[in-house]
Amino acid sequence: MIKVCPKCGYQNDEDAIYCLQCLEDLKNVLPGEEVKINSTEFTGYNTNNMSPLGHSLQYEHYNDDVSIGAWIGISIALGIPIINIIVLIWILTSSSTNRTLKNYAIAQFILMCIGIVLTGLLLLIR
């Protein structure tokens, strides 16, 4: 069973509390209940998990993949001193880099900074 959003017509899972498309409160909507869509801002909306532009909403975030070859190349580049900093800055500042790779670069940059700080502290203690 599904919960159809009364605002936009999106078909949500039966345990959904908020609409995945428009964030409308679905606590009072029963699974399988017929609802009248009462919003004009989503005119012509297709209720088969498609956006008004025609692409899938449910699996859209999976299109953000990085190939195995790209991961291998990035891993090798991050293992080379100085080059790793340049590669991280390039990934973080590039507008065409996908979200997964940017999140990985942010995590690597944070770990690198922690390593530099800990190394500095160990050198000061000696």
N, C-alpha and C positions, 0 to 999 in steps of 0.2 A: 504494500500500500504506500501511497505517497501523500504528501501534503502540498497542495497547490497554493501558491502565494496569492492572496486576494489583491495585492497591489500590482504585481507584474506578471503573474501567471506562471512563474518558474516552478518546476516540479522538484520538490525537495524530498529528502528521505523522511520516513514516517516519524523518526525521533528528532527531527530538526526543531530547534527553538526559534531560530531566526532564518530568514530566507537567504540563501547563498548568493542570490543575484542583487537584491536591493536592501537587505538587512531588515526587512519588515518583521515585526514580532509575530511568531506563529504559535504562541502558547495556546491561543484560543481556537486554533484551526485543528479539526480532527482529521486523521488520516482517511483518505478516500472521500472526504466531504466535498460536495460540489460547491464551488465558490464563484461568485460573480466578481470579475476583475473590475475594480472601481477606479482605476487610474488612467488618465489619458496620456501620461508621459511615456508609456510603453506601448503605444499604438502599433499594431501589427506584429507583436512579439510572438515568436514561435515557441511553444511550450515544450518542445522536445529537447531540452537541455542545450539549446542553441541561442547565441546572442543575436541581437538585431542585425549584426553584420554577417551572420551565417557561420561563425566558427564555434566549436564546442567550448562551453564554459566549464564543464565538469573536469575535463582532462587538459585544459589549456596550459597549466603549469608544467606538464610533462614534456612540452616542446622545447624546454630549456636545457637540452642535453649537451654534454661535452664528449667528444669522441675519445676513444682509448688512446689513440695516437697523440691527441692534444694533452691528455693527462700525463703521458709518459714524457713528452717534451717539456712540459711545465715542471714536472718533478726533477728532471735532469737540470734544467735551468736554475731551479731553486737550490740545488746542491752546490752550485758554483758561487764562491764568495764574490761580492760586489755585483755580479750579474743578477743574483737573486733580488737584491734591492731594486735594481732597474726594472726587472720583470714585474715585481709586485707593484711598483709605482705605475708602470704601463697598464697593468690589468685594472688597477683601482681608478685610473683617470680616463680610461677608454670608455667612450659612450656605447660602443658596439659590443662590449663584453657582456655575456649573459649573467644572470643573477647568481647561478650556482658557482661560477668561477670567481665572481666578485666576493661572495661570502667566503670561499676558500682562501682567497688572497687576504681578506681582512683577518681571518683566523691565523694565517701564517705570519702576517705582519705583527699581530699581537704577541704571538709566541716568540718571534724574533726579538721584539722589544723586551719581553720578560727575560729572555736569555741574556741580552746585553746588560740589563740592570743587575741581574744576579751575578754575572761575571764581574761587573764593576764592584759590587759589594764584596765579593770574594777577594778581589785584588786589594781592596781597602783594608780588609781584616788582616791580611798577611802582613 
